[in-house]
């Protein structure tokens, strides 16, 4: 049930992990992921960048899911 924050977080983690594992698919595009980590992850031209300058401090899973 996705009304429970913990369930949403359990869904977000594998989605982000899968996207990162397919980083080579983002050679022409840039994507920024928010997940359970407080720092955002950017994939730009197949390169993973942990954005130390962009910290997400929110705890509500709905905002992370979007």
PDB file of N, CA, C, O and CB in Angstrom:
ATOM      1  N   UNK A   1       0.839  -1.172   0.000  1.00  0.00           N
ATOM      2  CA  UNK A   1       0.000   0.000   0.000  1.00  0.00           C
ATOM      3  C   UNK A   1       0.894   1.248   0.000  1.00  0.00           C
ATOM      4  O   UNK A   1       1.786   1.375   0.839  1.00  0.00           O
ATOM      5  CB  UNK A   1      -0.960  -0.009   1.221  1.00  0.00           C
ATOM      6  N   UNK A   2       0.654   2.158  -0.933  1.00  0.00           N
ATOM      7  CA  UNK A   2       1.508   3.334  -1.062  1.00  0.00           C
ATOM      8  C   UNK A   2       1.088   4.508  -0.186  1.00  0.00           C
ATOM      9  O   UNK A   2       1.608   5.612  -0.350  1.00  0.00           O
ATOM     10  CB  UNK A   2       1.531   3.771  -2.481  1.00  0.00           C
ATOM     11  N   UNK A   3       0.172   4.295   0.727  1.00  0.00           N
ATOM     12  CA  UNK A   3      -0.154   5.361   1.674  1.00  0.00           C
ATOM     13  C   UNK A   3       0.805   5.336   2.856  1.00  0.00           C
ATOM     14  O   UNK A   3       0.786   6.248   3.682  1.00  0.00           O
ATOM     15  CB  UNK A   3      -1.606   5.227   2.164  1.00  0.00           C
ATOM     16  N   UNK A   4       1.638   4.312   2.950  1.00  0.00           N
ATOM     17  CA  UNK A   4       2.607   4.174   4.032  1.00  0.00           C
ATOM     18  C   UNK A   4       3.969   4.644   3.528  1.00  0.00           C
ATOM     19  O   UNK A   4       4.477   4.138   2.527  1.00  0.00           O
ATOM     20  CB  UNK A   4       2.677   2.698   4.545  1.00  0.00           C
ATOM     21  N   UNK A   5       4.553   5.612   4.227  1.00  0.00           N
ATOM     22  CA  UNK A   5       5.821   6.201   3.814  1.00  0.00           C
ATOM     23  C   UNK A   5       6.910   5.147   3.639  1.00  0.00           C
ATOM     24  O   UNK A   5       7.679   5.209   2.679  1.00  0.00           O
ATOM     25  CB  UNK A   5       6.267   7.238   4.828  1.00  0.00           C
ATOM     26  N   UNK A   6       6.983   4.196   4.536  1.00  0.00           N
ATOM     27  CA  UNK A   6       8.023   3.153   4.442  1.00  0.00           C
ATOM     28  C   UNK A   6       7.890   2.353   3.149  1.00  0.00           C
ATOM     29  O   UNK A   6       8.897   2.011   2.529  1.00  0.00           O
ATOM     30  CB  UNK A   6       7.944   2.201   5.654  1.00  0.00           C
ATOM     31  N   UNK A   7       6.670   2.055   2.741  1.00  0.00           N
ATOM     32  CA  UNK A   7       6.449   1.323   1.494  1.00  0.00           C
ATOM     33  C   UNK A   7       6.919   2.131   0.289  1.00  0.00           C
ATOM     34  O   UNK A   7       7.491   1.576  -0.649  1.00  0.00           O
ATOM     35  CB  UNK A   7       4.968   0.967   1.341  1.00  0.00           C
ATOM     36  N   UNK A   8       6.680   3.431   0.312  1.00  0.00           N
ATOM     37  CA  UNK A   8       7.128   4.291  -0.785  1.00  0.00           C
ATOM     38  C   UNK A   8       8.646   4.307  -0.866  1.00  0.00           C
ATOM     39  O   UNK A   8       9.219   4.247  -1.954  1.00  0.00           O
ATOM     40  CB  UNK A   8       6.592   5.720  -0.608  1.00  0.00           C
ATOM     41  N   UNK A   9       9.285   4.387   0.280  1.00  0.00           N
ATOM     42  CA  UNK A   9      10.740   4.396   0.300  1.00  0.00           C
ATOM     43  C   UNK A   9      11.298   3.075  -0.225  1.00  0.00           C
ATOM     44  O   UNK A   9      12.317   3.060  -0.914  1.00  0.00           O
ATOM     45  CB  UNK A   9      11.253   4.663   1.719  1.00  0.00           C
ATOM     46  N   UNK A  10      10.633   1.970   0.098  1.00  0.00           N
ATOM     47  CA  UNK A  10      11.077   0.675  -0.401  1.00  0.00           C
ATOM     48  C   UNK A  10      10.905   0.579  -1.909  1.00  0.00           C
ATOM     49  O   UNK A  10      11.636  -0.166  -2.562  1.00  0.00           O
ATOM     50  CB  UNK A  10      10.311  -0.448   0.286  1.00  0.00           C
ATOM     51  N   UNK A  11       9.979   1.298  -2.461  1.00  0.00           N
ATOM     52  CA  UNK A  11       9.773   1.328  -3.908  1.00  0.00           C
ATOM     53  C   UNK A  11      10.794   2.238  -4.590  1.00  0.00           C
ATOM     54  O   UNK A  11      11.293   1.914  -5.668  1.00  0.00           O
ATOM     55  CB  UNK A  11       8.348   1.796  -4.234  1.00  0.00           C
ATOM     56  N   UNK A  12      11.103   3.362  -3.974  1.00  0.00           N
ATOM     57  CA  UNK A  12      12.009   4.343  -4.555  1.00  0.00           C
ATOM     58  C   UNK A  12      13.424   3.785  -4.695  1.00  0.00           C
ATOM     59  O   UNK A  12      14.068   3.988  -5.724  1.00  0.00           O
ATOM     60  CB  UNK A  12      12.029   5.608  -3.705  1.00  0.00           C
ATOM     61  N   UNK A  13      13.908   3.090  -3.682  1.00  0.00           N
ATOM     62  CA  UNK A  13      15.292   2.603  -3.686  1.00  0.00           C
ATOM     63  C   UNK A  13      15.612   1.737  -4.905  1.00  0.00           C
ATOM     64  O   UNK A  13      16.593   2.022  -5.592  1.00  0.00           O
ATOM     65  CB  UNK A  13      15.560   1.812  -2.422  1.00  0.00           C
ATOM     66  N   UNK A  14      14.836   0.695  -5.205  1.00  0.00           N
ATOM     67  CA  UNK A  14      15.185  -0.125  -6.377  1.00  0.00           C
ATOM     68  C   UNK A  14      15.035   0.618  -7.706  1.00  0.00           C
ATOM     69  O   UNK A  14      15.756   0.328  -8.661  1.00  0.00           O
ATOM     70  CB  UNK A  14      14.321  -1.365  -6.405  1.00  0.00           C
ATOM     71  N   UNK A  15      14.113   1.565  -7.772  1.00  0.00           N
ATOM     72  CA  UNK A  15      13.959   2.351  -9.002  1.00  0.00           C
ATOM     73  C   UNK A  15      15.210   3.189  -9.235  1.00  0.00           C
ATOM     74  O   UNK A  15      15.756   3.195 -10.338  1.00  0.00           O
ATOM     75  CB  UNK A  15      12.701   3.263  -8.926  1.00  0.00           C
ATOM     76  N   UNK A  16      15.667   3.895  -8.207  1.00  0.00           N
ATOM     77  CA  UNK A  16      16.881   4.711  -8.336  1.00  0.00           C
ATOM     78  C   UNK A  16      18.093   3.841  -8.646  1.00  0.00           C
ATOM     79  O   UNK A  16      18.921   4.200  -9.483  1.00  0.00           O
ATOM     80  CB  UNK A  16      17.129   5.516  -7.051  1.00  0.00           C
ATOM     81  N   UNK A  17      18.197   2.705  -7.976  1.00  0.00           N
ATOM     82  CA  UNK A  17      19.313   1.788  -8.204  1.00  0.00           C
ATOM     83  C   UNK A  17      19.321   1.299  -9.651  1.00  0.00           C
ATOM     84  O   UNK A  17      20.384   1.208 -10.265  1.00  0.00           O
ATOM     85  CB  UNK A  17      19.233   0.592  -7.238  1.00  0.00           C
ATOM     86  N   UNK A  18      18.156   0.985 -10.198  1.00  0.00           N
ATOM     87  CA  UNK A  18      18.056   0.524 -11.579  1.00  0.00           C
ATOM     88  C   UNK A  18      18.438   1.626 -12.565  1.00  0.00           C
ATOM     89  O   UNK A  18      19.145   1.374 -13.540  1.00  0.00           O
ATOM     90  CB  UNK A  18      16.642   0.031 -11.868  1.00  0.00           C
ATOM     91  N   UNK A  19      17.972   2.832 -12.310  1.00  0.00           N
ATOM     92  CA  UNK A  19      18.309   3.951 -13.197  1.00  0.00           C
ATOM     93  C   UNK A  19      19.816   4.175 -13.210  1.00  0.00           C
ATOM     94  O   UNK A  19      20.403   4.368 -14.274  1.00  0.00           O
ATOM     95  CB  UNK A  19      17.579   5.241 -12.757  1.00  0.00           C
ATOM     96  N   UNK A  20      20.443   4.151 -12.044  1.00  0.00           N
ATOM     97  CA  UNK A  20      21.889   4.341 -11.958  1.00  0.00           C
ATOM     98  C   UNK A  20      22.622   3.215 -12.690  1.00  0.00           C
ATOM     99  O   UNK A  20      23.643   3.455 -13.334  1.00  0.00           O
ATOM    100  CB  UNK A  20      22.338   4.404 -10.483  1.00  0.00           C
ATOM    101  N   UNK A  21      22.107   1.997 -12.593  1.00  0.00           N
ATOM    102  CA  UNK A  21      22.774   0.882 -13.268  1.00  0.00           C
ATOM    103  C   UNK A  21      22.669   0.969 -14.787  1.00  0.00           C
ATOM    104  O   UNK A  21      23.413   0.296 -15.500  1.00  0.00           O
ATOM    105  CB  UNK A  21      22.190  -0.432 -12.796  1.00  0.00           C
ATOM    106  N   UNK A  22      21.748   1.794 -15.288  1.00  0.00           N
ATOM    107  CA  UNK A  22      21.596   2.009 -16.727  1.00  0.00           C
ATOM    108  C   UNK A  22      22.093   3.398 -17.137  1.00  0.00           C
ATOM    109  O   UNK A  22      21.551   4.019 -18.051  1.00  0.00           O
ATOM    110  CB  UNK A  22      20.127   1.832 -17.137  1.00  0.00           C
ATOM    111  N   UNK A  23      23.117   3.865 -16.457  1.00  0.00           N
ATOM    112  CA  UNK A  23      23.634   5.218 -16.699  1.00  0.00           C
ATOM    113  C   UNK A  23      24.020   5.450 -18.153  1.00  0.00           C
ATOM    114  O   UNK A  23      23.924   6.571 -18.650  1.00  0.00           O
ATOM    115  CB  UNK A  23      24.831   5.479 -15.816  1.00  0.00           C
ATOM    116  N   UNK A  24      24.457   4.396 -18.836  1.00  0.00           N
ATOM    117  CA  UNK A  24      24.889   4.551 -20.225  1.00  0.00           C
ATOM    118  C   UNK A  24      23.720   4.900 -21.157  1.00  0.00           C
ATOM    119  O   UNK A  24      23.942   5.343 -22.284  1.00  0.00           O
ATOM    120  CB  UNK A  24      25.569   3.269 -20.704  1.00  0.00           C
ATOM    121  N   UNK A  25      22.498   4.708 -20.703  1.00  0.00           N
ATOM    122  CA  UNK A  25      21.330   5.069 -21.501  1.00  0.00           C
ATOM    123  C   UNK A  25      21.072   6.576 -21.498  1.00  0.00           C
ATOM    124  O   UNK A  25      20.233   7.068 -22.253  1.00  0.00           O
ATOM    125  CB  UNK A  25      20.105   4.337 -20.985  1.00  0.00           C
ATOM    126  N   UNK A  26      21.785   7.296 -20.658  1.00  0.00           N
ATOM    127  CA  UNK A  26      21.585   8.743 -20.539  1.00  0.00           C
ATOM    128  C   UNK A  26      22.752   9.503 -21.155  1.00  0.00           C
ATOM    129  O   UNK A  26      23.268  10.439 -20.543  1.00  0.00           O
ATOM    130  CB  UNK A  26      21.413   9.146 -19.066  1.00  0.00           C
ATOM    131  N   UNK A  27      23.171   9.123 -22.336  1.00  0.00           N
ATOM    132  CA  UNK A  27      24.311   9.776 -22.992  1.00  0.00           C
ATOM    133  C   UNK A  27      23.919  11.106 -23.620  1.00  0.00           C
ATOM    134  O   UNK A  27      24.778  11.962 -23.831  1.00  0.00           O
ATOM    135  CB  UNK A  27      24.902   8.860 -24.057  1.00  0.00           C
ATOM    136  N   UNK A  28      22.646  11.296 -23.921  1.00  0.00           N
ATOM    137  CA  UNK A  28      22.197  12.541 -24.537  1.00  0.00           C
ATOM    138  C   UNK A  28      21.357  13.390 -23.592  1.00  0.00           C
ATOM    139  O   UNK A  28      20.978  14.514 -23.922  1.00  0.00           O
ATOM    140  CB  UNK A  28      21.407  12.241 -25.785  1.00  0.00           C
ATOM    141  N   UNK A  29      21.074  12.849 -22.430  1.00  0.00           N
ATOM    142  CA  UNK A  29      20.195  13.546 -21.494  1.00  0.00           C
ATOM    143  C   UNK A  29      20.817  13.601 -20.111  1.00  0.00           C
ATOM    144  O   UNK A  29      21.762  12.874 -19.803  1.00  0.00           O
ATOM    145  CB  UNK A  29      18.827  12.865 -21.429  1.00  0.00           C
ATOM    146  N   UNK A  30      20.279  14.460 -19.304  1.00  0.00           N
ATOM    147  CA  UNK A  30      20.697  14.586 -17.911  1.00  0.00           C
ATOM    148  C   UNK A  30      19.497  14.249 -17.041  1.00  0.00           C
ATOM    149  O   UNK A  30      18.371  14.649 -17.337  1.00  0.00           O
ATOM    150  CB  UNK A  30      21.246  16.026 -17.595  1.00  0.00           C
ATOM    151  N   UNK A  31      19.744  13.513 -15.973  1.00  0.00           N
ATOM    152  CA  UNK A  31      18.689  13.190 -15.024  1.00  0.00           C
ATOM    153  C   UNK A  31      19.234  13.405 -13.614  1.00  0.00           C
ATOM    154  O   UNK A  31      20.387  13.082 -13.328  1.00  0.00           O
ATOM    155  CB  UNK A  31      18.179  11.722 -15.219  1.00  0.00           C
ATOM    156  N   UNK A  32      18.402  13.947 -12.749  1.00  0.00           N
ATOM    157  CA  UNK A  32      18.783  14.154 -11.354  1.00  0.00           C
ATOM    158  C   UNK A  32      17.818  13.327 -10.511  1.00  0.00           C
ATOM    159  O   UNK A  32      16.599  13.462 -10.623  1.00  0.00           O
ATOM    160  CB  UNK A  32      18.747  15.692 -10.950  1.00  0.00           C
ATOM    161  N   UNK A  33      18.383  12.471  -9.668  1.00  0.00           N
ATOM    162  CA  UNK A  33      17.584  11.569  -8.837  1.00  0.00           C
ATOM    163  C   UNK A  33      17.610  12.003  -7.384  1.00  0.00           C
ATOM    164  O   UNK A  33      18.650  12.390  -6.851  1.00  0.00           O
ATOM    165  CB  UNK A  33      18.090  10.134  -8.962  1.00  0.00           C
ATOM    166  N   UNK A  34      16.456  11.932  -6.759  1.00  0.00           N
ATOM    167  CA  UNK A  34      16.399  12.064  -5.313  1.00  0.00           C
ATOM    168  C   UNK A  34      15.995  10.705  -4.780  1.00  0.00           C
ATOM    169  O   UNK A  34      15.068  10.082  -5.298  1.00  0.00           O
ATOM    170  CB  UNK A  34      15.399  13.196  -4.856  1.00  0.00           C
ATOM    171  N   UNK A  35      16.658  10.258  -3.785  1.00  0.00           N
ATOM    172  CA  UNK A  35      16.339   8.957  -3.205  1.00  0.00           C
ATOM    173  C   UNK A  35      16.450   9.041  -1.703  1.00  0.00           C
ATOM    174  O   UNK A  35      16.197  10.088  -1.107  1.00  0.00           O
ATOM    175  CB  UNK A  35      17.265   7.857  -3.756  1.00  0.00           C
ATOM    176  N   UNK A  36      16.828   7.934  -1.091  1.00  0.00           N
ATOM    177  CA  UNK A  36      16.932   7.917   0.362  1.00  0.00           C
ATOM    178  C   UNK A  36      18.163   8.670   0.849  1.00  0.00           C
ATOM    179  O   UNK A  36      18.218   9.087   2.005  1.00  0.00           O
ATOM    180  CB  UNK A  36      16.967   6.487   0.866  1.00  0.00           C
ATOM    181  N   UNK A  37      19.152   8.846  -0.027  1.00  0.00           N
ATOM    182  CA  UNK A  37      20.349   9.601   0.332  1.00  0.00           C
ATOM    183  C   UNK A  37      20.005  11.086   0.379  1.00  0.00           C
ATOM    184  O   UNK A  37      19.159  11.544  -0.388  1.00  0.00           O
ATOM    185  CB  UNK A  37      21.505   9.332  -0.678  1.00  0.00           C
ATOM    186  N   UNK A  38      20.637  11.832   1.251  1.00  0.00           N
ATOM    187  CA  UNK A  38      20.312  13.258   1.356  1.00  0.00           C
ATOM    188  C   UNK A  38      20.896  14.065   0.198  1.00  0.00           C
ATOM    189  O   UNK A  38      20.461  15.191  -0.045  1.00  0.00           O
ATOM    190  CB  UNK A  38      20.825  13.815   2.680  1.00  0.00           C
ATOM    191  N   UNK A  39      21.874  13.511  -0.521  1.00  0.00           N
ATOM    192  CA  UNK A  39      22.444  14.208  -1.671  1.00  0.00           C
ATOM    193  C   UNK A  39      21.837  13.676  -2.957  1.00  0.00           C
ATOM    194  O   UNK A  39      21.608  12.474  -3.093  1.00  0.00           O
ATOM    195  CB  UNK A  39      23.976  14.058  -1.698  1.00  0.00           C
ATOM    196  N   UNK A  40      21.579  14.561  -3.889  1.00  0.00           N
ATOM    197  CA  UNK A  40      21.023  14.168  -5.160  1.00  0.00           C
ATOM    198  C   UNK A  40      22.097  13.538  -6.029  1.00  0.00           C
ATOM    199  O   UNK A  40      23.281  13.842  -5.882  1.00  0.00           O
ATOM    200  CB  UNK A  40      20.395  15.363  -5.863  1.00  0.00           C
ATOM    201  N   UNK A  41      21.688  12.672  -6.923  1.00  0.00           N
ATOM    202  CA  UNK A  41      22.592  12.019  -7.861  1.00  0.00           C
ATOM    203  C   UNK A  41      22.225  12.496  -9.255  1.00  0.00           C
ATOM    204  O   UNK A  41      21.066  12.418  -9.662  1.00  0.00           O
ATOM    205  CB  UNK A  41      22.513  10.455  -7.751  1.00  0.00           C
ATOM    206  N   UNK A  42      23.204  12.983  -9.973  1.00  0.00           N
ATOM    207  CA  UNK A  42      23.000  13.453 -11.342  1.00  0.00           C
ATOM    208  C   UNK A  42      23.686  12.485 -12.297  1.00  0.00           C
ATOM    209  O   UNK A  42      24.830  12.086 -12.078  1.00  0.00           O
ATOM    210  CB  UNK A  42      23.547  14.905 -11.531  1.00  0.00           C
ATOM    211  N   UNK A  43      22.981  12.114 -13.349  1.00  0.00           N
ATOM    212  CA  UNK A  43      23.588  11.328 -14.422  1.00  0.00           C
ATOM    213  C   UNK A  43      23.606  12.229 -15.641  1.00  0.00           C
ATOM    214  O   UNK A  43      22.557  12.638 -16.139  1.00  0.00           O
ATOM    215  CB  UNK A  43      22.802   9.974 -14.698  1.00  0.00           C
ATOM    216  N   UNK A  44      24.792  12.531 -16.116  1.00  0.00           N
ATOM    217  CA  UNK A  44      24.967  13.444 -17.243  1.00  0.00           C
ATOM    218  C   UNK A  44      25.933  12.811 -18.238  1.00  0.00           C
ATOM    219  O   UNK A  44      27.098  12.572 -17.919  1.00  0.00           O
ATOM    220  CB  UNK A  44      25.489  14.839 -16.768  1.00  0.00           C
ATOM    221  N   UNK A  45      25.448  12.546 -19.425  1.00  0.00           N
ATOM    222  CA  UNK A  45      26.250  11.913 -20.479  1.00  0.00           C
ATOM    223  C   UNK A  45      26.884  10.609 -19.990  1.00  0.00           C
ATOM    224  O   UNK A  45      28.045  10.330 -20.290  1.00  0.00           O
ATOM    225  CB  UNK A  45      27.343  12.876 -20.966  1.00  0.00           C
ATOM    226  N   UNK A  46      26.123   9.815 -19.239  1.00  0.00           N
ATOM    227  CA  UNK A  46      26.589   8.526 -18.761  1.00  0.00           C
ATOM    228  C   UNK A  46      27.498   8.574 -17.553  1.00  0.00           C
ATOM    229  O   UNK A  46      28.003   7.538 -17.120  1.00  0.00           O
ATOM    230  CB  UNK A  46      27.282   7.843 -19.839  1.00  0.00           C
ATOM    231  N   UNK A  47      27.718   9.764 -16.997  1.00  0.00           N
ATOM    232  CA  UNK A  47      28.594   9.919 -15.836  1.00  0.00           C
ATOM    233  C   UNK A  47      27.743  10.204 -14.597  1.00  0.00           C
ATOM    234  O   UNK A  47      26.855  11.056 -14.623  1.00  0.00           O
ATOM    235  CB  UNK A  47      29.633  11.061 -16.069  1.00  0.00           C
ATOM    236  N   UNK A  48      28.028   9.482 -13.517  1.00  0.00           N
ATOM    237  CA  UNK A  48      27.296   9.670 -12.261  1.00  0.00           C
ATOM    238  C   UNK A  48      28.025  10.700 -11.417  1.00  0.00           C
ATOM    239  O   UNK A  48      29.224  10.583 -11.164  1.00  0.00           O
ATOM    240  CB  UNK A  48      27.148   8.328 -11.485  1.00  0.00           C
ATOM    241  N   UNK A  49      27.278  11.713 -10.984  1.00  0.00           N
ATOM    242  CA  UNK A  49      27.838  12.780 -10.156  1.00  0.00           C
ATOM    243  C   UNK A  49      26.989  12.878  -8.888  1.00  0.00           C
ATOM    244  O   UNK A  49      25.780  13.097  -8.963  1.00  0.00           O
ATOM    245  CB  UNK A  49      27.874  14.158 -10.932  1.00  0.00           C
ATOM    246  N   UNK A  50      27.616  12.715  -7.740  1.00  0.00           N
ATOM    247  CA  UNK A  50      26.916  12.911  -6.469  1.00  0.00           C
ATOM    248  C   UNK A  50      26.954  14.409  -6.175  1.00  0.00           C
ATOM    249  O   UNK A  50      28.018  14.955  -5.881  1.00  0.00           O
ATOM    250  CB  UNK A  50      27.573  12.063  -5.291  1.00  0.00           C
ATOM    251  N   UNK A  51      25.818  15.066  -6.250  1.00  0.00           N
ATOM    252  CA  UNK A  51      25.740  16.518  -6.135  1.00  0.00           C
ATOM    253  C   UNK A  51      25.827  16.959  -4.680  1.00  0.00           C
ATOM    254  O   UNK A  51      24.815  17.061  -3.987  1.00  0.00           O
ATOM    255  CB  UNK A  51      24.448  17.033  -6.763  1.00  0.00           C
ATOM    256  N   UNK A  52      27.042  17.218  -4.232  1.00  0.00           N
ATOM    257  CA  UNK A  52      27.266  17.678  -2.858  1.00  0.00           C
ATOM    258  C   UNK A  52      26.639  19.052  -2.627  1.00  0.00           C
ATOM    259  O   UNK A  52      26.339  19.425  -1.493  1.00  0.00           O
ATOM    260  CB  UNK A  52      28.769  17.729  -2.548  1.00  0.00           C
ATOM    261  N   UNK A  53      26.445  19.801  -3.720  1.00  0.00           N
ATOM    262  CA  UNK A  53      25.889  21.149  -3.601  1.00  0.00           C
ATOM    263  C   UNK A  53      24.357  21.146  -3.564  1.00  0.00           C
ATOM    264  O   UNK A  53      23.744  22.188  -3.330  1.00  0.00           O
ATOM    265  CB  UNK A  53      26.373  22.010  -4.757  1.00  0.00           C
ATOM    266  N   UNK A  54      23.743  19.997  -3.790  1.00  0.00           N
ATOM    267  CA  UNK A  54      22.281  19.906  -3.797  1.00  0.00           C
ATOM    268  C   UNK A  54      21.854  18.870  -2.770  1.00  0.00           C
ATOM    269  O   UNK A  54      21.816  17.674  -3.057  1.00  0.00           O
ATOM    270  CB  UNK A  54      21.739  19.538  -5.217  1.00  0.00           C
ATOM    271  N   UNK A  55      21.543  19.329  -1.601  1.00  0.00           N
ATOM    272  CA  UNK A  55      21.167  18.432  -0.510  1.00  0.00           C
ATOM    273  C   UNK A  55      19.654  18.468  -0.315  1.00  0.00           C
ATOM    274  O   UNK A  55      19.056  19.542  -0.244  1.00  0.00           O
ATOM    275  CB  UNK A  55      21.895  18.822   0.804  1.00  0.00           C
ATOM    276  N   UNK A  56      19.045  17.299  -0.230  1.00  0.00           N
ATOM    277  CA  UNK A  56      17.612  17.191   0.011  1.00  0.00           C
ATOM    278  C   UNK A  56      17.411  16.786   1.464  1.00  0.00           C
ATOM    279  O   UNK A  56      17.830  15.704   1.874  1.00  0.00           O
ATOM    280  CB  UNK A  56      16.942  16.162  -0.962  1.00  0.00           C
ATOM    281  N   UNK A  57      16.779  17.642   2.235  1.00  0.00           N
ATOM    282  CA  UNK A  57      16.596  17.354   3.656  1.00  0.00           C
ATOM    283  C   UNK A  57      15.172  16.940   3.984  1.00  0.00           C
ATOM    284  O   UNK A  57      14.861  16.679   5.147  1.00  0.00           O
ATOM    285  CB  UNK A  57      16.974  18.560   4.481  1.00  0.00           C
ATOM    286  N   UNK A  58      14.317  16.874   3.004  1.00  0.00           N
ATOM    287  CA  UNK A  58      12.926  16.512   3.281  1.00  0.00           C
ATOM    288  C   UNK A  58      12.823  15.025   3.608  1.00  0.00           C
ATOM    289  O   UNK A  58      13.631  14.217   3.152  1.00  0.00           O
ATOM    290  CB  UNK A  58      12.021  16.862   2.079  1.00  0.00           C
ATOM    291  N   UNK A  59      11.832  14.688   4.391  1.00  0.00           N
ATOM    292  CA  UNK A  59      11.635  13.307   4.809  1.00  0.00           C
ATOM    293  C   UNK A  59      10.356  12.722   4.238  1.00  0.00           C
ATOM    294  O   UNK A  59      10.157  11.509   4.296  1.00  0.00           O
ATOM    295  CB  UNK A  59      11.614  13.215   6.317  1.00  0.00           C
ATOM    296  N   UNK A  60       9.502  13.541   3.699  1.00  0.00           N
ATOM    297  CA  UNK A  60       8.232  13.052   3.182  1.00  0.00           C
ATOM    298  C   UNK A  60       8.449  12.299   1.871  1.00  0.00           C
ATOM    299  O   UNK A  60       8.992  12.854   0.916  1.00  0.00           O
ATOM    300  CB  UNK A  60       7.246  14.218   2.978  1.00  0.00           C
ATOM    301  N   UNK A  61       8.036  11.065   1.828  1.00  0.00           N
ATOM    302  CA  UNK A  61       8.290  10.208   0.661  1.00  0.00           C
ATOM    303  C   UNK A  61       7.588  10.709  -0.595  1.00  0.00           C
ATOM    304  O   UNK A  61       8.082  10.481  -1.699  1.00  0.00           O
ATOM    305  CB  UNK A  61       7.845   8.787   0.953  1.00  0.00           C
ATOM    306  N   UNK A  62       6.444  11.388  -0.457  1.00  0.00           N
ATOM    307  CA  UNK A  62       5.743  11.875  -1.644  1.00  0.00           C
ATOM    308  C   UNK A  62       6.605  12.846  -2.435  1.00  0.00           C
ATOM    309  O   UNK A  62       6.627  12.790  -3.665  1.00  0.00           O
ATOM    310  CB  UNK A  62       4.432  12.545  -1.249  1.00  0.00           C
ATOM    311  N   UNK A  63       7.311  13.729  -1.753  1.00  0.00           N
ATOM    312  CA  UNK A  63       8.138  14.691  -2.476  1.00  0.00           C
ATOM    313  C   UNK A  63       9.350  14.017  -3.088  1.00  0.00           C
ATOM    314  O   UNK A  63       9.843  14.449  -4.130  1.00  0.00           O
ATOM    315  CB  UNK A  63       8.580  15.817  -1.552  1.00  0.00           C
ATOM    316  N   UNK A  64       9.838  12.954  -2.444  1.00  0.00           N
ATOM    317  CA  UNK A  64      10.965  12.218  -3.001  1.00  0.00           C
ATOM    318  C   UNK A  64      10.503  11.413  -4.213  1.00  0.00           C
ATOM    319  O   UNK A  64      11.222  11.324  -5.208  1.00  0.00           O
ATOM    320  CB  UNK A  64      11.596  11.289  -1.935  1.00  0.00           C
ATOM    321  N   UNK A  65       9.326  10.836  -4.137  1.00  0.00           N
ATOM    322  CA  UNK A  65       8.792  10.017  -5.231  1.00  0.00           C
ATOM    323  C   UNK A  65       8.589  10.830  -6.489  1.00  0.00           C
ATOM    324  O   UNK A  65       8.865  10.342  -7.585  1.00  0.00           O
ATOM    325  CB  UNK A  65       7.479   9.374  -4.822  1.00  0.00           C
ATOM    326  N   UNK A  66       8.116  12.051  -6.364  1.00  0.00           N
ATOM    327  CA  UNK A  66       7.921  12.914  -7.519  1.00  0.00           C
ATOM    328  C   UNK A  66       9.262  13.190  -8.135  1.00  0.00           C
ATOM    329  O   UNK A  66       9.347  13.904  -9.134  1.00  0.00           O
ATOM    330  CB  UNK A  66       7.209  14.227  -7.136  1.00  0.00           C
TER     331      UNK A  66
END
